[in-house]
Amino acid sequence: MLNDIKNDAQTRMGKSIDSLKHNLLRLRTGRASTALVDGIKVPYYGSDMPLNQVATVALGDSRSIIITPFEKTLVGPIEKAIMASDVGITPNTSGLTIRLNMPPLTEERRRELAKHVAHEGEDAKIAIRNVRRDAMQQVKDLLKEKLITEDDERKAEDEIQKLTDRFVKDVDGVVKNKEEELMAL
């Protein structure tokens, strides 16, 4: 029973870290990343398709993304989808190739993004603490039902707290790495 609670808490805390990493991937730094356009949907024969399913998305160099549609007729819809998205970059089209050039970030924008990264990290920590609270409550419920002893309860709570501390430290590491990436010129 206690192992199930701890394993569930560990899994959910791990998902919080994964979610944080996924959210930070979409954040535009000075470098190009294909993850920047992953969330863009393009209208294609009456349904919205992910960009990577209607075009090839590749890195041209460290500051540009090259998008090559599978069909010539998709160039216009892809441009419109990029303009409508929150990427904040104007596409340059030449023939069948769409190029997204990443402008260098200003110092002010870097600081804004660093604050946003810190905020995302804090949200992840809150999610981890909520998982801890749920796990602790489940342990207390087992004690109330007299399925475990008070010693088992204290030991389980200590292990859950150590797990929480480890994941919070992981969040701090992820946030620190992303802030360093943002502040690097």
C-alpha positions, -999 to +999 in steps of 0.1 A: +000+000+000+027+025+010+049+015-019+020+021-043+014+056-028+051+064-031+054+051-067+023+070-077+037+102-062+070+096-079+053+091-113+032+122-110+061+143-099+081+130-128+053+141-151+054+176-136+091+178-146+084+165-181+056+191-185+080+218-174+106+207-199+080+206-227+068+241-218+103+255-218+111+239-252+086+261-269+101+292-253+120+311-279+157+317-271+182+332-295+188+298-311+165+280-335+147+249-324+121+228-344+102+225-311+092+262-316+068+253-344+055+220-330+022+234-318+013+251-351-017+236-369-023+241-406-057+238-424-054+208-447-084+195-466-109+206-440-090+196-409-062+211-389-030+191-392+002+196-372+029+214-392+053+185-391+027+163-408+023+185-439+059+197-442+095+189-435+108+210-406+146+213-403+172+236-389+191+257-416+217+269-391+217+279-355+194+309-362+169+296-388+143+270-393+135+258-428+100+245-436+094+226-469+057+218-476+049+184-491+025+201-515+030+234-533-006+245-524+003+245-487+028+273-488+001+300-482-018+282-454+015+274-436+025+311-438-009+322-424-007+296-396+028+308-386+017+344-386-014+335-365+006+315-340+024+330-309+059+323-324+064+360-331+085+355-363+076+366-398+082+338-424+103+345-455+092+325-485+112+317-516+094+293-540+085+262-520+108+269-490+097+289-459+124+302-437+120+315-402+150+336-391+155+340-354+164+376-345+188+380-316+171+388-283+174+421-266+187+423-231+152+434-219+135+405-237+160+381-222+151+393-187+114+390-194+119+354-206+140+346-176+111+358-154+088+336-174+111+306-169+112+312-132+074+314-131+070+281-150+095+266-126+074+278-096+043+263-112+060+230-115+071+232-078+035+239-068+023+208-088+050+187-071+039+200-037+003+192-045+013+156-053+031+155-019+000+168-002-022+141-019+003+113-010+005+125+027-033+126+029-035+090+016-010+079+042-030+097+069-062+079+057-044+046+060-035+054+096-071+064+104-083+031+090-057+015+112-040-003+082-006+011+092+011+021+124+022+056+134+059+045+128+050+035+093+032+068+088+063+088+099+086+067+078+064+071+047+060+108+052+098+112+055+103+092+023+077+113+005+093+145+017+127+133+004+111+125-029+096+159-030+129+176-022+146+156-050+121+167-076+121+203-065+159+203-069+154+188-104+130+217-112+156+242-100+182+226-122+160+227-153+151+263-147+188+273-141+199+256-173+172+274-193+180+308-177+217+302-186+207+294-222+186+326-224+213+348-210+241+334-232+248+357-261 
